[in-house]
Amino acid sequence: MDHLMSYVLVASAGLVAGTMNAVAGGGSFVTFPALVLVGVPSVGANMSSTFALFPASLASAYAYRKEFTDLGGVSIKILLPISLVGGFLGALLLLLTPSSTFDALVPWLLLVASLVFAFGQRASKALQRFVHLGVRSMIVGQFMLGIYAGYFGGAVGLMMMATWSLFNITDLHAMNAAKSLIVGSTNTIAVGLFIYAGGIDWLFALIMLCGALVGGYLGAYYARRLPQKELRLAINCLNLLITTLFFWRAFG
């Protein structure tokens, strides 16, 4: 693939991902494969994708700044540092993972994220009938989510909201506010570590970041005009296609 086509593909992936994140989530399903396709090694592609998408989460957190409140009796002042520690450990684990090992893990990580995106909300509602969890379980679960966010991060926002719903948290505004702050802050910690380690492909990452910012603005502007059910179906199909391609790439 020549340089111009690579730049166009990366910018387009950022545009699509920014729109997806503003409307329904799952933007990393587009940015990560696009970077791999243009030749960025998988670990570097994951780092660069995280860098390209994290400013949008911080912007969302600022927009939700008046909605921050406790979740399930646990203060956001507790959940945030726990997530940051987990995110740092996850990012460090990514840096220590050989590319060959990460290549083998990626299809499974994408599969988990795809399943959560498609069925997470319904699964959490079903589990609420049988599972009653306490504050300690919520803290441990949040720490694990922080590690996942720093290591890979696909659909982590949806994973958080699905997990929190198990604790009978139903205020969507509070969940969206906490999710935006925690994901944005966790990714900031991870990005800082990635920059220090020199793992980001700066040219592609910056081009993708610009596309994501434009896509995020357009997605937020048109979100109320778009049919959510059909959009989520289309994103689920895209996630399935990308996951299948990565399984074929790893084991075909």
C-alpha positions in Angstrom: 0.0 0.0 0.0 1.5 3.4 -1.0 1.9 6.2 1.4 -1.1 8.3 0.2 -3.5 5.4 0.4 -2.2 4.6 3.9 -2.8 8.1 5.1 -6.3 8.2 3.6 -7.1 4.8 5.2 -5.9 5.9 8.6 -7.7 9.2 8.5 -10.9 7.5 7.3 -10.6 5.0 10.1 -10.3 7.8 12.6 -13.3 9.5 11.2 -15.4 6.4 11.4 -14.2 5.5 14.8 -14.9 9.0 16.2 -18.4 8.8 14.8 -18.9 5.3 16.2 -17.7 6.3 19.7 -20.0 9.4 19.7 -23.0 7.3 18.7 -22.6 3.8 20.2 -19.0 3.0 20.9 -16.6 0.4 19.5 -14.3 2.8 17.6 -11.1 0.8 18.4 -12.5 -2.0 16.2 -11.8 0.2 13.3 -8.7 2.1 14.3 -6.6 -0.9 15.5 -7.2 -3.1 12.3 -6.5 -0.1 10.1 -3.1 0.6 11.7 -2.2 -3.1 11.4 -3.3 -3.1 7.7 -0.9 -0.2 6.9 2.0 -2.0 8.4 2.1 -0.9 12.1 3.1 -3.9 14.3 0.2 -5.0 16.5 1.5 -3.8 19.8 2.4 -0.4 18.3 -1.0 -0.3 16.5 -2.8 -0.8 19.9 -0.7 2.0 21.4 -1.3 4.4 18.5 -5.0 3.6 18.4 -5.3 4.4 22.1 -3.5 7.7 21.6 -5.7 8.7 18.7 -8.9 8.1 20.5 -8.2 9.2 24.1 -8.8 13.0 23.7 -12.4 12.4 22.8 -13.0 10.6 26.1 -11.6 13.5 28.0 -13.8 15.9 26.1 -16.8 13.8 26.9 -15.8 13.7 30.6 -15.6 17.5 30.6 -19.1 17.7 29.0 -20.4 15.4 31.8 -18.6 17.2 34.6 -21.9 18.2 36.4 -23.1 14.5 36.4 -20.4 13.0 38.5 -21.8 11.1 41.5 -21.2 8.0 43.6 -21.9 4.6 41.9 -23.5 1.9 44.0 -22.3 3.5 47.2 -18.7 3.8 46.0 -17.2 7.2 45.4 -15.8 8.1 42.1 -12.8 9.3 44.1 -12.2 5.6 44.9 -13.0 4.1 41.5 -10.8 6.5 39.6 -7.4 5.9 41.3 -8.2 2.1 41.4 -8.8 2.3 37.6 -5.6 4.4 37.1 -3.4 1.8 38.9 -5.0 -1.0 36.8 -4.5 1.0 33.6 -0.9 1.6 34.4 -0.3 -2.1 35.1 -2.2 -3.1 31.9 -0.2 -0.7 29.8 3.0 -2.0 31.4 1.9 -5.5 30.6 1.4 -4.6 27.0 4.9 -3.2 26.7 6.3 -6.4 28.1 4.2 -8.6 25.7 6.1 -9.8 22.7 4.4 -8.9 19.4 4.1 -12.6 18.5 2.2 -13.3 21.7 0.0 -10.2 21.3 -0.8 -11.3 17.7 -2.1 -14.6 19.1 -4.1 -12.9 21.8 -5.7 -10.2 19.6 -8.4 -12.4 18.0 -9.6 -13.5 21.4 -9.5 -10.0 22.8 -11.6 -8.8 19.9 -14.0 -11.7 20.3 -14.5 -10.9 24.0 -15.0 -7.2 23.2 -17.4 -8.1 20.3 -19.5 -10.3 22.6 -19.7 -7.6 25.3 -20.7 -5.0 22.7 -23.4 -7.2 21.3 -24.8 -8.9 24.5 -23.3 -7.1 27.5 -26.3 -5.0 28.5 -28.7 -8.0 28.1 -26.4 -10.3 29.9 -26.0 -7.9 32.9 -29.8 -7.6 33.2 -30.1 -11.4 33.2 -27.3 -11.8 35.8 -29.0 -9.3 38.1 -31.7 -11.9 38.9 -29.1 -14.3 40.3 -26.1 -12.3 41.4 -26.0 -9.9 44.3 -22.6 -8.3 44.6 -21.1 -5.9 47.3 -18.8 -3.0 47.3 -15.7 -5.1 47.6 -16.6 -7.0 44.4 -17.2 -3.7 42.6 -13.7 -2.4 43.6 -12.0 -5.7 42.5 -14.0 -5.7 39.2 -13.0 -2.0 38.5 -9.4 -2.8 39.1 -9.6 -5.7 36.5 -11.4 -3.4 34.0 -8.6 -0.9 34.5 -6.0 -3.5 33.6 -8.0 -4.4 30.5 -8.3 -0.8 29.5 -4.6 -0.2 29.7 -3.7 -3.5 27.9 -6.2 -3.5 25.0 -9.3 -1.4 25.8 -11.7 -2.6 23.1 -15.3 -1.9 24.3 -14.0 -1.2 27.8 -16.6 1.6 28.3 -19.4 -0.8 27.5 -17.8 -3.4 29.8 -17.8 -0.9 32.6 -21.4 0.1 32.2 -22.4 -3.6 32.0 -20.5 -4.4 35.1 -21.9 -1.4 37.1 -25.4 -2.5 36.1 -24.8 -5.7 38.2 -24.8 -3.4 41.2 -28.3 -2.0 40.5 -26.9 1.3 39.2 -29.5 2.6 36.7 -28.6 6.3 36.3 -27.3 6.4 32.7 -26.1 10.0 33.0 -24.1 9.1 36.1 -22.7 6.0 34.4 -21.8 7.8 31.2 -20.1 10.6 33.2 -18.1 8.1 35.3 -17.2 6.0 32.2 -16.0 9.0 30.3 -13.8 10.2 33.2 -12.4 6.8 34.1 -11.7 5.6 30.5 -10.3 9.0 29.5 -8.0 9.2 32.6 -6.9 5.5 32.3 -6.0 6.0 28.7 -4.1 9.1 29.6 -2.0 7.1 32.0 -1.5 4.4 29.4 -0.6 7.0 26.7 1.9 8.6 28.9 3.6 5.3 29.4 3.4 4.5 25.7 5.0 7.9 24.8 7.8 7.2 27.4 8.4 3.8 25.8 8.5 5.2 22.3 5.8 2.8 21.1 3.5 5.2 19.2 3.7 5.7 15.4 3.3 9.4 15.6 2.5 10.2 12.0 -0.3 7.7 11.7 -1.5 8.4 15.2 -1.8 12.1 14.7 -3.6 11.7 11.3 -6.0 9.3 13.0 -6.5 11.6 15.9 -7.6 14.4 13.6 -10.0 12.1 11.8 -11.4 11.0 15.2 -12.0 14.5 16.3 -13.9 15.3 13.2 -15.9 12.1 13.4 -16.6 12.7 17.1 -18.1 16.1 16.3 -20.2 14.8 13.4 -21.3 11.8 15.4 -22.4 13.9 18.3 -24.2 16.3 16.0 -26.1 13.7 14.1 -26.5 11.1 16.9 -30.1 12.1 17.6 -31.1 11.8 14.0 -29.8 8.3 13.4 -31.7 5.1 14.2 -29.8 3.6 17.2 -31.0 0.0 16.7 -29.9 -0.2 13.1 -26.6 1.5 13.9 -25.7 -1.0 16.7 -26.6 -3.9 14.3 -24.3 -2.5 11.7 -21.5 -2.0 14.2 -22.0 -5.6 15.5 -21.7 -6.9 12.0 -18.5 -4.9 11.4 -17.1 -6.2 14.7 -17.9 -9.7 13.7 -16.2 -9.3 10.3 -13.0 -7.8 11.8 -12.8 -10.4 14.6 -13.2 -13.2 11.9 -10.5 -11.6 9.8 -8.1 -11.5 12.7 -8.8 -15.2 13.6 -8.1 -16.0 9.9 -4.9 -13.9 10.0 -3.7 -15.7 13.2 -4.7 -19.3 12.5 -5.6 -19.4 8.8 
